[in-house]
């Protein structure tokens, strides 16, 4: 079940959709490209970088507020 869920998430991201995973997080693709004068001039080679944009949701943000931190001893 998890494999099919993650496959669907990957497909949606590849289609340019923002994927909302409940109150846990959202994830989407973002990128940068060369500026072109006309839409017709834009091609796949215009794309310079693609990145994954992860935004924690309320549940993760709340968990981080309650977390305690300590230095790891060597």
matplotlib code that plots the C-alpha trace (Angstrom):
import matplotlib.pyplot as plt

x = [0.0, 2.8, 4.5, 1.4, 0.9, 4.4, 4.2, 1.0, 2.7, 5.7, 3.4, 1.5, 4.7, 5.9, 2.7, 3.4, 0.8, 1.2, 0.7, -1.0, -0.3, -2.9, -1.6, 1.8, 3.4, 3.1, 5.6, 6.0, 8.5, 10.1, 12.6, 14.4, 15.0, 16.6, 14.4, 12.9, 11.3, 8.3, 6.5, 7.4, 11.1, 10.9, 12.2, 13.3, 16.9, 15.8, 15.4, 18.5, 17.5, 14.7, 14.2, 11.8, 10.0, 8.9, 6.8, 6.0, 2.4, 0.8, 1.4, 5.2, 5.5, 3.7, 5.9, 9.1, 7.8, 7.5, 10.8, 13.7, 17.3, 20.6, 24.1, 25.3, 28.3, 31.4]
y = [0.0, 2.5, 1.8, 2.6, 5.8, 7.0, 6.2, 8.3, 11.2, 11.0, 11.1, 14.1, 16.0, 15.2, 16.7, 19.9, 19.4, 20.3, 17.2, 17.6, 14.8, 15.6, 17.8, 16.3, 18.1, 19.4, 18.7, 20.0, 20.5, 23.9, 25.0, 27.8, 28.4, 30.8, 33.7, 33.6, 36.4, 34.3, 31.2, 29.4, 29.8, 27.8, 24.3, 21.5, 22.8, 26.1, 24.5, 25.0, 23.4, 21.4, 21.0, 19.5, 21.9, 20.4, 22.3, 20.8, 20.9, 21.7, 18.3, 18.3, 22.0, 21.3, 18.2, 20.3, 22.9, 20.1, 18.4, 18.7, 18.9, 18.0, 17.8, 14.4, 13.3, 12.2]
z = [0.0, 0.9, -2.4, -4.4, -2.3, -2.9, -6.6, -6.9, -5.0, -7.4, -10.4, -9.1, -8.3, -11.9, -13.2, -11.4, -8.6, -5.0, -2.9, 0.4, 2.9, 5.5, 8.3, 8.0, 5.0, 1.5, -1.3, -4.8, -7.5, -8.2, -10.7, -12.4, -16.1, -18.6, -19.4, -23.0, -25.0, -26.1, -24.8, -28.0, -27.3, -24.1, -24.4, -22.0, -22.4, -20.9, -17.5, -15.4, -12.0, -10.4, -6.7, -4.3, -2.0, 1.3, 3.7, 7.1, 8.1, 11.4, 12.9, 12.3, 13.3, 16.6, 17.2, 16.7, 19.2, 21.8, 21.1, 23.4, 22.2, 23.7, 22.6, 21.5, 23.6, 21.8]

ax = plt.figure().add_subplot(projection="3d")
ax.plot(x, y, z, "-o")
ax.set_aspect("equal")
plt.show()
